[in-house]
Amino acid sequence: MSWFASKTRDNRQKPRPRGLGRWRARNGERGSALVEFTLVMPILMLLVFGVVEFGLAYSNKIAVRQGVREAARQGAVGNFGPTFTTGAPCHLTGAGTASDHVKNLMCLTKSEIGIDSATTRVKVLSGSPSFTAPGTFAHTDSIIVCAQYPLDSVSGMFAPFLGGTVLHSKTSIRIEVSDLVETGGEETPPPGGDWSWCTVSSSAP
């Protein structure tokens, strides 16, 4: 028998360390799993935060709509709410020309919306086309309540999509009580917002 054949047979007969192959296989699987997790995690986080962000935005939209409707209903029957405050919890901004009852209704609107009174802005007017000075909420007119609220991204991930978006809603309800002499008014609109959509003739958004 040649020397080369003898060494080959000896090498074949040497036992391999137990578990070495399994250890390498497990390490390979762990490495693959780590790479997959690194690739999938950003997408998963984007989906989770997206659901949360747009869910909150939709919830705020419903809150603005429902709050405006409820406040208009209360104003239509002469219930203007508690005494207004310029600070917390009402935070009226730039509504100096409005009568006290209208200011109360603005605060009631913010309370019914229930989001952030400091950034929620309200406008109240009558169905009369020229209601810019002290006038009458006539029994045959409507009381119009508008509100707007600026959206913002909670996580910051969706700021390019939500930043600068302003939610707004308008409700008009026929007055059910006797004539009320009041002055309509509006707060200063938030950044990116305006009141051009909240007029007697404009359609409700």
PyMOL commands that place a pseudoatom at each C-alpha (Angstrom):
pseudoatom trace, name=CA, resn=MET, resi=1, chain=A, elem=C, hetatm=0, pos=[0.000, 0.000, 0.000]
pseudoatom trace, name=CA, resn=SER, resi=2, chain=A, elem=C, hetatm=0, pos=[1.365, 3.417, -0.920]
pseudoatom trace, name=CA, resn=TRP, resi=3, chain=A, elem=C, hetatm=0, pos=[1.999, 6.150, 1.626]
pseudoatom trace, name=CA, resn=PHE, resi=4, chain=A, elem=C, hetatm=0, pos=[-0.670, 8.442, 0.040]
pseudoatom trace, name=CA, resn=ALA, resi=5, chain=A, elem=C, hetatm=0, pos=[-3.352, 5.752, 0.200]
pseudoatom trace, name=CA, resn=SER, resi=6, chain=A, elem=C, hetatm=0, pos=[-2.480, 5.068, 3.844]
pseudoatom trace, name=CA, resn=LYS, resi=7, chain=A, elem=C, hetatm=0, pos=[-2.802, 8.754, 4.824]
pseudoatom trace, name=CA, resn=THR, resi=8, chain=A, elem=C, hetatm=0, pos=[-6.128, 9.058, 2.966]
pseudoatom trace, name=CA, resn=ARG, resi=9, chain=A, elem=C, hetatm=0, pos=[-7.533, 6.071, 4.843]
pseudoatom trace, name=CA, resn=ASP, resi=10, chain=A, elem=C, hetatm=0, pos=[-6.309, 7.498, 8.147]
pseudoatom trace, name=CA, resn=ASN, resi=11, chain=A, elem=C, hetatm=0, pos=[-7.970, 10.826, 7.426]
pseudoatom trace, name=CA, resn=ARG, resi=12, chain=A, elem=C, hetatm=0, pos=[-11.247, 9.141, 6.646]
pseudoatom trace, name=CA, resn=GLN, resi=13, chain=A, elem=C, hetatm=0, pos=[-11.151, 7.282, 9.906]
pseudoatom trace, name=CA, resn=LYS, resi=14, chain=A, elem=C, hetatm=0, pos=[-10.600, 10.403, 12.060]
pseudoatom trace, name=CA, resn=PRO, resi=15, chain=A, elem=C, hetatm=0, pos=[-13.877, 11.379, 13.778]
pseudoatom trace, name=CA, resn=ARG, resi=16, chain=A, elem=C, hetatm=0, pos=[-15.159, 14.928, 13.256]
pseudoatom trace, name=CA, resn=PRO, resi=17, chain=A, elem=C, hetatm=0, pos=[-15.956, 17.110, 16.273]
pseudoatom trace, name=CA, resn=ARG, resi=18, chain=A, elem=C, hetatm=0, pos=[-19.538, 16.538, 17.267]
pseudoatom trace, name=CA, resn=GLY, resi=19, chain=A, elem=C, hetatm=0, pos=[-21.999, 19.433, 16.815]
pseudoatom trace, name=CA, resn=LEU, resi=20, chain=A, elem=C, hetatm=0, pos=[-19.710, 21.513, 14.606]
pseudoatom trace, name=CA, resn=GLY, resi=21, chain=A, elem=C, hetatm=0, pos=[-22.031, 21.263, 11.598]
pseudoatom trace, name=CA, resn=ARG, resi=22, chain=A, elem=C, hetatm=0, pos=[-25.093, 22.034, 13.661]
pseudoatom trace, name=CA, resn=TRP, resi=23, chain=A, elem=C, hetatm=0, pos=[-23.396, 25.046, 15.252]
pseudoatom trace, name=CA, resn=ARG, resi=24, chain=A, elem=C, hetatm=0, pos=[-22.533, 26.466, 11.847]
pseudoatom trace, name=CA, resn=ALA, resi=25, chain=A, elem=C, hetatm=0, pos=[-26.072, 25.874, 10.582]
pseudoatom trace, name=CA, resn=ARG, resi=26, chain=A, elem=C, hetatm=0, pos=[-27.603, 27.605, 13.599]
pseudoatom trace, name=CA, resn=ASN, resi=27, chain=A, elem=C, hetatm=0, pos=[-25.298, 30.578, 13.246]
pseudoatom trace, name=CA, resn=GLY, resi=28, chain=A, elem=C, hetatm=0, pos=[-26.187, 30.829, 9.568]
pseudoatom trace, name=CA, resn=GLU, resi=29, chain=A, elem=C, hetatm=0, pos=[-29.879, 30.792, 10.361]
pseudoatom trace, name=CA, resn=ARG, resi=30, chain=A, elem=C, hetatm=0, pos=[-29.450, 33.475, 13.034]
pseudoatom trace, name=CA, resn=GLY, resi=31, chain=A, elem=C, hetatm=0, pos=[-27.528, 35.665, 10.644]
pseudoatom trace, name=CA, resn=SER, resi=32, chain=A, elem=C, hetatm=0, pos=[-30.211, 35.308, 7.973]
pseudoatom trace, name=CA, resn=ALA, resi=33, chain=A, elem=C, hetatm=0, pos=[-32.948, 36.089, 10.485]
pseudoatom trace, name=CA, resn=LEU, resi=34, chain=A, elem=C, hetatm=0, pos=[-31.090, 39.197, 11.642]
pseudoatom trace, name=CA, resn=VAL, resi=35, chain=A, elem=C, hetatm=0, pos=[-30.729, 40.451, 8.072]
pseudoatom trace, name=CA, resn=GLU, resi=36, chain=A, elem=C, hetatm=0, pos=[-34.412, 39.798, 7.365]
pseudoatom trace, name=CA, resn=PHE, resi=37, chain=A, elem=C, hetatm=0, pos=[-35.450, 41.573, 10.573]
pseudoatom trace, name=CA, resn=THR, resi=38, chain=A, elem=C, hetatm=0, pos=[-33.301, 44.589, 9.669]
pseudoatom trace, name=CA, resn=LEU, resi=39, chain=A, elem=C, hetatm=0, pos=[-34.999, 44.811, 6.278]
pseudoatom trace, name=CA, resn=VAL, resi=40, chain=A, elem=C, hetatm=0, pos=[-38.564, 44.272, 7.497]
pseudoatom trace, name=CA, resn=MET, resi=41, chain=A, elem=C, hetatm=0, pos=[-38.483, 46.379, 10.694]
pseudoatom trace, name=CA, resn=PRO, resi=42, chain=A, elem=C, hetatm=0, pos=[-38.544, 49.842, 9.028]
pseudoatom trace, name=CA, resn=ILE, resi=43, chain=A, elem=C, hetatm=0, pos=[-41.503, 48.819, 6.870]
pseudoatom trace, name=CA, resn=LEU, resi=44, chain=A, elem=C, hetatm=0, pos=[-43.331, 47.409, 9.882]
pseudoatom trace, name=CA, resn=MET, resi=45, chain=A, elem=C, hetatm=0, pos=[-42.715, 50.565, 11.915]
pseudoatom trace, name=CA, resn=LEU, resi=46, chain=A, elem=C, hetatm=0, pos=[-43.916, 52.707, 9.021]
pseudoatom trace, name=CA, resn=LEU, resi=47, chain=A, elem=C, hetatm=0, pos=[-47.147, 50.727, 8.822]
pseudoatom trace, name=CA, resn=VAL, resi=48, chain=A, elem=C, hetatm=0, pos=[-47.751, 50.866, 12.579]
pseudoatom trace, name=CA, resn=PHE, resi=49, chain=A, elem=C, hetatm=0, pos=[-47.110, 54.604, 12.857]
pseudoatom trace, name=CA, resn=GLY, resi=50, chain=A, elem=C, hetatm=0, pos=[-49.133, 55.205, 9.700]
pseudoatom trace, name=CA, resn=VAL, resi=51, chain=A, elem=C, hetatm=0, pos=[-52.171, 53.467, 11.180]
pseudoatom trace, name=CA, resn=VAL, resi=52, chain=A, elem=C, hetatm=0, pos=[-51.819, 55.457, 14.418]
pseudoatom trace, name=CA, resn=GLU, resi=53, chain=A, elem=C, hetatm=0, pos=[-51.255, 58.825, 12.714]
pseudoatom trace, name=CA, resn=PHE, resi=54, chain=A, elem=C, hetatm=0, pos=[-54.063, 58.588, 10.175]
pseudoatom trace, name=CA, resn=GLY, resi=55, chain=A, elem=C, hetatm=0, pos=[-56.357, 57.014, 12.765]
pseudoatom trace, name=CA, resn=LEU, resi=56, chain=A, elem=C, hetatm=0, pos=[-55.866, 60.050, 15.014]
pseudoatom trace, name=CA, resn=ALA, resi=57, chain=A, elem=C, hetatm=0, pos=[-56.404, 62.387, 12.068]
pseudoatom trace, name=CA, resn=TYR, resi=58, chain=A, elem=C, hetatm=0, pos=[-59.692, 60.692, 11.196]
pseudoatom trace, name=CA, resn=SER, resi=59, chain=A, elem=C, hetatm=0, pos=[-60.774, 60.757, 14.845]
pseudoatom trace, name=CA, resn=ASN, resi=60, chain=A, elem=C, hetatm=0, pos=[-60.050, 64.488, 15.032]
pseudoatom trace, name=CA, resn=LYS, resi=61, chain=A, elem=C, hetatm=0, pos=[-62.030, 65.069, 11.853]
pseudoatom trace, name=CA, resn=ILE, resi=62, chain=A, elem=C, hetatm=0, pos=[-65.060, 63.348, 13.362]
pseudoatom trace, name=CA, resn=ALA, resi=63, chain=A, elem=C, hetatm=0, pos=[-64.608, 65.310, 16.616]
pseudoatom trace, name=CA, resn=VAL, resi=64, chain=A, elem=C, hetatm=0, pos=[-64.613, 68.654, 14.776]
pseudoatom trace, name=CA, resn=ARG, resi=65, chain=A, elem=C, hetatm=0, pos=[-67.709, 67.713, 12.788]
pseudoatom trace, name=CA, resn=GLN, resi=66, chain=A, elem=C, hetatm=0, pos=[-69.659, 66.408, 15.775]
pseudoatom trace, name=CA, resn=GLY, resi=67, chain=A, elem=C, hetatm=0, pos=[-68.611, 69.290, 18.045]
pseudoatom trace, name=CA, resn=VAL, resi=68, chain=A, elem=C, hetatm=0, pos=[-69.775, 71.916, 15.557]
pseudoatom trace, name=CA, resn=ARG, resi=69, chain=A, elem=C, hetatm=0, pos=[-73.123, 70.176, 15.091]
pseudoatom trace, name=CA, resn=GLU, resi=70, chain=A, elem=C, hetatm=0, pos=[-73.768, 69.871, 18.816]
pseudoatom trace, name=CA, resn=ALA, resi=71, chain=A, elem=C, hetatm=0, pos=[-72.817, 73.503, 19.492]
pseudoatom trace, name=CA, resn=ALA, resi=72, chain=A, elem=C, hetatm=0, pos=[-75.074, 74.732, 16.688]
pseudoatom trace, name=CA, resn=ARG, resi=73, chain=A, elem=C, hetatm=0, pos=[-77.969, 72.706, 18.116]
pseudoatom trace, name=CA, resn=GLN, resi=74, chain=A, elem=C, hetatm=0, pos=[-77.446, 74.289, 21.523]
pseudoatom trace, name=CA, resn=GLY, resi=75, chain=A, elem=C, hetatm=0, pos=[-77.231, 77.788, 20.075]
pseudoatom trace, name=CA, resn=ALA, resi=76, chain=A, elem=C, hetatm=0, pos=[-80.387, 77.264, 18.028]
pseudoatom trace, name=CA, resn=VAL, resi=77, chain=A, elem=C, hetatm=0, pos=[-82.401, 76.772, 21.226]
pseudoatom trace, name=CA, resn=GLY, resi=78, chain=A, elem=C, hetatm=0, pos=[-80.739, 79.680, 23.039]
pseudoatom trace, name=CA, resn=ASN, resi=79, chain=A, elem=C, hetatm=0, pos=[-78.285, 77.658, 25.118]
pseudoatom trace, name=CA, resn=PHE, resi=80, chain=A, elem=C, hetatm=0, pos=[-74.993, 79.444, 24.555]
pseudoatom trace, name=CA, resn=GLY, resi=81, chain=A, elem=C, hetatm=0, pos=[-73.017, 77.649, 27.228]
pseudoatom trace, name=CA, resn=PRO, resi=82, chain=A, elem=C, hetatm=0, pos=[-71.083, 78.839, 30.293]
pseudoatom trace, name=CA, resn=THR, resi=83, chain=A, elem=C, hetatm=0, pos=[-69.275, 82.148, 30.609]
pseudoatom trace, name=CA, resn=PHE, resi=84, chain=A, elem=C, hetatm=0, pos=[-66.338, 82.408, 28.221]
pseudoatom trace, name=CA, resn=THR, resi=85, chain=A, elem=C, hetatm=0, pos=[-62.719, 82.901, 29.273]
pseudoatom trace, name=CA, resn=THR, resi=86, chain=A, elem=C, hetatm=0, pos=[-59.869, 84.347, 27.261]
pseudoatom trace, name=CA, resn=GLY, resi=87, chain=A, elem=C, hetatm=0, pos=[-57.425, 81.893, 28.840]
pseudoatom trace, name=CA, resn=ALA, resi=88, chain=A, elem=C, hetatm=0, pos=[-57.793, 78.223, 29.709]
pseudoatom trace, name=CA, resn=PRO, resi=89, chain=A, elem=C, hetatm=0, pos=[-59.904, 76.262, 29.060]
pseudoatom trace, name=CA, resn=CYS, resi=90, chain=A, elem=C, hetatm=0, pos=[-61.368, 78.344, 26.211]
pseudoatom trace, name=CA, resn=HIS, resi=91, chain=A, elem=C, hetatm=0, pos=[-58.414, 80.315, 24.762]
pseudoatom trace, name=CA, resn=LEU, resi=92, chain=A, elem=C, hetatm=0, pos=[-60.437, 82.705, 22.606]
pseudoatom trace, name=CA, resn=THR, resi=93, chain=A, elem=C, hetatm=0, pos=[-58.177, 84.409, 20.067]
pseudoatom trace, name=CA, resn=GLY, resi=94, chain=A, elem=C, hetatm=0, pos=[-59.172, 87.575, 18.233]
pseudoatom trace, name=CA, resn=ALA, resi=95, chain=A, elem=C, hetatm=0, pos=[-62.935, 87.379, 18.803]
pseudoatom trace, name=CA, resn=GLY, resi=96, chain=A, elem=C, hetatm=0, pos=[-63.247, 90.806, 20.440]
pseudoatom trace, name=CA, resn=THR, resi=97, chain=A, elem=C, hetatm=0, pos=[-66.162, 92.016, 18.302]
pseudoatom trace, name=CA, resn=ALA, resi=98, chain=A, elem=C, hetatm=0, pos=[-68.443, 89.111, 19.195]
pseudoatom trace, name=CA, resn=SER, resi=99, chain=A, elem=C, hetatm=0, pos=[-71.143, 89.541, 21.833]
pseudoatom trace, name=CA, resn=ASP, resi=100, chain=A, elem=C, hetatm=0, pos=[-70.836, 87.671, 25.115]
pseudoatom trace, name=CA, resn=HIS, resi=101, chain=A, elem=C, hetatm=0, pos=[-73.392, 85.020, 24.171]
pseudoatom trace, name=CA, resn=VAL, resi=102, chain=A, elem=C, hetatm=0, pos=[-71.561, 84.329, 20.913]
pseudoatom trace, name=CA, resn=LYS, resi=103, chain=A, elem=C, hetatm=0, pos=[-68.257, 84.064, 22.794]
pseudoatom trace, name=CA, resn=ASN, resi=104, chain=A, elem=C, hetatm=0, pos=[-69.913, 81.610, 25.142]
pseudoatom trace, name=CA, resn=LEU, resi=105, chain=A, elem=C, hetatm=0, pos=[-71.041, 79.586, 22.140]
pseudoatom trace, name=CA, resn=MET, resi=106, chain=A, elem=C, hetatm=0, pos=[-67.506, 79.617, 20.753]
pseudoatom trace, name=CA, resn=CYS, resi=107, chain=A, elem=C, hetatm=0, pos=[-66.211, 78.195, 24.021]
pseudoatom trace, name=CA, resn=LEU, resi=108, chain=A, elem=C, hetatm=0, pos=[-69.013, 75.628, 24.038]
pseudoatom trace, name=CA, resn=THR, resi=109, chain=A, elem=C, hetatm=0, pos=[-68.005, 74.603, 20.516]
pseudoatom trace, name=CA, resn=LYS, resi=110, chain=A, elem=C, hetatm=0, pos=[-64.408, 74.032, 21.599]
pseudoatom trace, name=CA, resn=SER, resi=111, chain=A, elem=C, hetatm=0, pos=[-65.596, 72.045, 24.594]
pseudoatom trace, name=CA, resn=GLU, resi=112, chain=A, elem=C, hetatm=0, pos=[-67.822, 69.851, 22.415]
pseudoatom trace, name=CA, resn=ILE, resi=113, chain=A, elem=C, hetatm=0, pos=[-64.956, 69.238, 19.962]
pseudoatom trace, name=CA, resn=GLY, resi=114, chain=A, elem=C, hetatm=0, pos=[-62.681, 68.332, 22.853]
pseudoatom trace, name=CA, resn=ILE, resi=115, chain=A, elem=C, hetatm=0, pos=[-59.291, 68.378, 21.127]
pseudoatom trace, name=CA, resn=ASP, resi=116, chain=A, elem=C, hetatm=0, pos=[-57.091, 71.396, 21.844]
pseudoatom trace, name=CA, resn=SER, resi=117, chain=A, elem=C, hetatm=0, pos=[-58.902, 74.642, 22.588]
pseudoatom trace, name=CA, resn=ALA, resi=118, chain=A, elem=C, hetatm=0, pos=[-55.747, 76.700, 22.031]
pseudoatom trace, name=CA, resn=THR, resi=119, chain=A, elem=C, hetatm=0, pos=[-55.414, 75.641, 18.382]
pseudoatom trace, name=CA, resn=THR, resi=120, chain=A, elem=C, hetatm=0, pos=[-59.112, 75.054, 17.586]
pseudoatom trace, name=CA, resn=ARG, resi=121, chain=A, elem=C, hetatm=0, pos=[-60.671, 78.197, 16.109]
pseudoatom trace, name=CA, resn=VAL, resi=122, chain=A, elem=C, hetatm=0, pos=[-64.395, 78.994, 15.861]
pseudoatom trace, name=CA, resn=LYS, resi=123, chain=A, elem=C, hetatm=0, pos=[-66.616, 81.366, 13.899]
pseudoatom trace, name=CA, resn=VAL, resi=124, chain=A, elem=C, hetatm=0, pos=[-70.300, 82.061, 14.599]
pseudoatom trace, name=CA, resn=LEU, resi=125, chain=A, elem=C, hetatm=0, pos=[-72.630, 83.987, 12.290]
pseudoatom trace, name=CA, resn=SER, resi=126, chain=A, elem=C, hetatm=0, pos=[-76.282, 84.309, 11.446]
pseudoatom trace, name=CA, resn=GLY, resi=127, chain=A, elem=C, hetatm=0, pos=[-78.105, 83.296, 8.312]
pseudoatom trace, name=CA, resn=SER, resi=128, chain=A, elem=C, hetatm=0, pos=[-78.566, 86.966, 7.516]
pseudoatom trace, name=CA, resn=PRO, resi=129, chain=A, elem=C, hetatm=0, pos=[-76.233, 87.901, 4.615]
pseudoatom trace, name=CA, resn=SER, resi=130, chain=A, elem=C, hetatm=0, pos=[-75.138, 91.182, 6.269]
pseudoatom trace, name=CA, resn=PHE, resi=131, chain=A, elem=C, hetatm=0, pos=[-74.446, 90.025, 9.801]
pseudoatom trace, name=CA, resn=THR, resi=132, chain=A, elem=C, hetatm=0, pos=[-71.211, 91.934, 10.390]
pseudoatom trace, name=CA, resn=ALA, resi=133, chain=A, elem=C, hetatm=0, pos=[-72.436, 94.411, 13.026]
pseudoatom trace, name=CA, resn=PRO, resi=134, chain=A, elem=C, hetatm=0, pos=[-74.681, 93.960, 16.101]
pseudoatom trace, name=CA, resn=GLY, resi=135, chain=A, elem=C, hetatm=0, pos=[-77.723, 92.321, 14.615]
pseudoatom trace, name=CA, resn=THR, resi=136, chain=A, elem=C, hetatm=0, pos=[-80.515, 89.888, 15.235]
pseudoatom trace, name=CA, resn=PHE, resi=137, chain=A, elem=C, hetatm=0, pos=[-80.547, 86.103, 15.256]
pseudoatom trace, name=CA, resn=ALA, resi=138, chain=A, elem=C, hetatm=0, pos=[-84.080, 86.081, 13.901]
pseudoatom trace, name=CA, resn=HIS, resi=139, chain=A, elem=C, hetatm=0, pos=[-86.456, 83.226, 14.481]
pseudoatom trace, name=CA, resn=THR, resi=140, chain=A, elem=C, hetatm=0, pos=[-86.614, 82.682, 10.730]
pseudoatom trace, name=CA, resn=ASP, resi=141, chain=A, elem=C, hetatm=0, pos=[-82.821, 82.738, 10.274]
pseudoatom trace, name=CA, resn=SER, resi=142, chain=A, elem=C, hetatm=0, pos=[-80.201, 80.101, 10.927]
pseudoatom trace, name=CA, resn=ILE, resi=143, chain=A, elem=C, hetatm=0, pos=[-77.289, 80.075, 13.308]
pseudoatom trace, name=CA, resn=ILE, resi=144, chain=A, elem=C, hetatm=0, pos=[-74.064, 79.048, 11.588]
pseudoatom trace, name=CA, resn=VAL, resi=145, chain=A, elem=C, hetatm=0, pos=[-71.135, 77.591, 13.505]
pseudoatom trace, name=CA, resn=CYS, resi=146, chain=A, elem=C, hetatm=0, pos=[-67.782, 76.854, 11.880]
pseudoatom trace, name=CA, resn=ALA, resi=147, chain=A, elem=C, hetatm=0, pos=[-64.593, 75.438, 13.336]
pseudoatom trace, name=CA, resn=GLN, resi=148, chain=A, elem=C, hetatm=0, pos=[-61.145, 74.512, 12.101]
pseudoatom trace, name=CA, resn=TYR, resi=149, chain=A, elem=C, hetatm=0, pos=[-58.268, 72.602, 13.611]
pseudoatom trace, name=CA, resn=PRO, resi=150, chain=A, elem=C, hetatm=0, pos=[-54.708, 72.289, 12.211]
pseudoatom trace, name=CA, resn=LEU, resi=151, chain=A, elem=C, hetatm=0, pos=[-53.345, 68.771, 11.940]
pseudoatom trace, name=CA, resn=ASP, resi=152, chain=A, elem=C, hetatm=0, pos=[-49.829, 67.880, 12.969]
pseudoatom trace, name=CA, resn=SER, resi=153, chain=A, elem=C, hetatm=0, pos=[-47.809, 64.680, 12.826]
pseudoatom trace, name=CA, resn=VAL, resi=154, chain=A, elem=C, hetatm=0, pos=[-47.408, 63.154, 16.288]
pseudoatom trace, name=CA, resn=SER, resi=155, chain=A, elem=C, hetatm=0, pos=[-44.337, 61.113, 15.407]
pseudoatom trace, name=CA, resn=GLY, resi=156, chain=A, elem=C, hetatm=0, pos=[-42.974, 63.513, 12.791]
pseudoatom trace, name=CA, resn=MET, resi=157, chain=A, elem=C, hetatm=0, pos=[-42.720, 60.694, 10.247]
pseudoatom trace, name=CA, resn=PHE, resi=158, chain=A, elem=C, hetatm=0, pos=[-45.756, 61.908, 8.310]
pseudoatom trace, name=CA, resn=ALA, resi=159, chain=A, elem=C, hetatm=0, pos=[-45.197, 65.647, 8.635]
pseudoatom trace, name=CA, resn=PRO, resi=160, chain=A, elem=C, hetatm=0, pos=[-44.897, 66.047, 4.831]
pseudoatom trace, name=CA, resn=PHE, resi=161, chain=A, elem=C, hetatm=0, pos=[-48.395, 64.567, 4.462]
pseudoatom trace, name=CA, resn=LEU, resi=162, chain=A, elem=C, hetatm=0, pos=[-50.216, 65.970, 7.513]
pseudoatom trace, name=CA, resn=GLY, resi=163, chain=A, elem=C, hetatm=0, pos=[-48.338, 69.192, 8.179]
pseudoatom trace, name=CA, resn=GLY, resi=164, chain=A, elem=C, hetatm=0, pos=[-50.258, 72.232, 6.957]
pseudoatom trace, name=CA, resn=THR, resi=165, chain=A, elem=C, hetatm=0, pos=[-53.566, 70.340, 6.711]
pseudoatom trace, name=CA, resn=VAL, resi=166, chain=A, elem=C, hetatm=0, pos=[-56.463, 72.113, 8.423]
pseudoatom trace, name=CA, resn=LEU, resi=167, chain=A, elem=C, hetatm=0, pos=[-59.640, 70.238, 9.313]
pseudoatom trace, name=CA, resn=HIS, resi=168, chain=A, elem=C, hetatm=0, pos=[-62.787, 72.329, 9.074]
pseudoatom trace, name=CA, resn=SER, resi=169, chain=A, elem=C, hetatm=0, pos=[-66.508, 71.870, 9.433]
pseudoatom trace, name=CA, resn=LYS, resi=170, chain=A, elem=C, hetatm=0, pos=[-69.625, 74.038, 9.134]
pseudoatom trace, name=CA, resn=THR, resi=171, chain=A, elem=C, hetatm=0, pos=[-73.155, 73.528, 10.440]
pseudoatom trace, name=CA, resn=SER, resi=172, chain=A, elem=C, hetatm=0, pos=[-76.247, 75.646, 9.919]
pseudoatom trace, name=CA, resn=ILE, resi=173, chain=A, elem=C, hetatm=0, pos=[-79.378, 75.079, 12.024]
pseudoatom trace, name=CA, resn=ARG, resi=174, chain=A, elem=C, hetatm=0, pos=[-82.689, 76.957, 12.074]
pseudoatom trace, name=CA, resn=ILE, resi=175, chain=A, elem=C, hetatm=0, pos=[-83.184, 79.064, 15.230]
pseudoatom trace, name=CA, resn=GLU, resi=176, chain=A, elem=C, hetatm=0, pos=[-86.006, 77.712, 17.379]
pseudoatom trace, name=CA, resn=VAL, resi=177, chain=A, elem=C, hetatm=0, pos=[-86.339, 80.479, 19.961]
pseudoatom trace, name=CA, resn=SER, resi=178, chain=A, elem=C, hetatm=0, pos=[-87.494, 84.099, 19.705]
pseudoatom trace, name=CA, resn=ASP, resi=179, chain=A, elem=C, hetatm=0, pos=[-85.260, 86.717, 18.141]
pseudoatom trace, name=CA, resn=LEU, resi=180, chain=A, elem=C, hetatm=0, pos=[-81.897, 87.259, 19.851]
pseudoatom trace, name=CA, resn=VAL, resi=181, chain=A, elem=C, hetatm=0, pos=[-79.899, 90.442, 19.426]
pseudoatom trace, name=CA, resn=GLU, resi=182, chain=A, elem=C, hetatm=0, pos=[-76.286, 89.315, 19.194]
pseudoatom trace, name=CA, resn=THR, resi=183, chain=A, elem=C, hetatm=0, pos=[-73.078, 90.078, 17.341]
pseudoatom trace, name=CA, resn=GLY, resi=184, chain=A, elem=C, hetatm=0, pos=[-71.390, 87.346, 15.368]
pseudoatom trace, name=CA, resn=GLY, resi=185, chain=A, elem=C, hetatm=0, pos=[-67.653, 86.961, 15.446]
pseudoatom trace, name=CA, resn=GLU, resi=186, chain=A, elem=C, hetatm=0, pos=[-64.682, 84.877, 14.491]
pseudoatom trace, name=CA, resn=GLU, resi=187, chain=A, elem=C, hetatm=0, pos=[-61.349, 83.912, 15.954]
pseudoatom trace, name=CA, resn=THR, resi=188, chain=A, elem=C, hetatm=0, pos=[-58.067, 84.445, 14.182]
pseudoatom trace, name=CA, resn=PRO, resi=189, chain=A, elem=C, hetatm=0, pos=[-57.647, 81.457, 11.835]
pseudoatom trace, name=CA, resn=PRO, resi=190, chain=A, elem=C, hetatm=0, pos=[-54.743, 79.082, 12.510]
pseudoatom trace, name=CA, resn=PRO, resi=191, chain=A, elem=C, hetatm=0, pos=[-51.627, 79.099, 10.307]
pseudoatom trace, name=CA, resn=GLY, resi=192, chain=A, elem=C, hetatm=0, pos=[-52.613, 77.787, 6.887]
pseudoatom trace, name=CA, resn=GLY, resi=193, chain=A, elem=C, hetatm=0, pos=[-56.322, 78.367, 7.521]
pseudoatom trace, name=CA, resn=ASP, resi=194, chain=A, elem=C, hetatm=0, pos=[-58.900, 81.025, 6.621]
pseudoatom trace, name=CA, resn=TRP, resi=195, chain=A, elem=C, hetatm=0, pos=[-62.646, 81.650, 6.895]
pseudoatom trace, name=CA, resn=SER, resi=196, chain=A, elem=C, hetatm=0, pos=[-63.420, 82.019, 3.193]
pseudoatom trace, name=CA, resn=TRP, resi=197, chain=A, elem=C, hetatm=0, pos=[-65.359, 78.745, 3.291]
pseudoatom trace, name=CA, resn=CYS, resi=198, chain=A, elem=C, hetatm=0, pos=[-67.482, 79.830, 6.286]
pseudoatom trace, name=CA, resn=THR, resi=199, chain=A, elem=C, hetatm=0, pos=[-70.014, 82.261, 4.851]
pseudoatom trace, name=CA, resn=VAL, resi=200, chain=A, elem=C, hetatm=0, pos=[-73.768, 82.384, 4.595]
pseudoatom trace, name=CA, resn=SER, resi=201, chain=A, elem=C, hetatm=0, pos=[-73.770, 81.320, 0.960]
pseudoatom trace, name=CA, resn=SER, resi=202, chain=A, elem=C, hetatm=0, pos=[-70.912, 78.776, 1.026]
pseudoatom trace, name=CA, resn=SER, resi=203, chain=A, elem=C, hetatm=0, pos=[-71.732, 75.092, 1.155]
pseudoatom trace, name=CA, resn=ALA, resi=204, chain=A, elem=C, hetatm=0, pos=[-70.821, 73.082, 4.227]
pseudoatom trace, name=CA, resn=PRO, resi=205, chain=A, elem=C, hetatm=0, pos=[-67.436, 71.303, 3.866]
for i in range(1, 205): cmd.bond("trace and resi %d" % i, "trace and resi %d" % (i + 1))
show_as sticks, trace
zoom trace
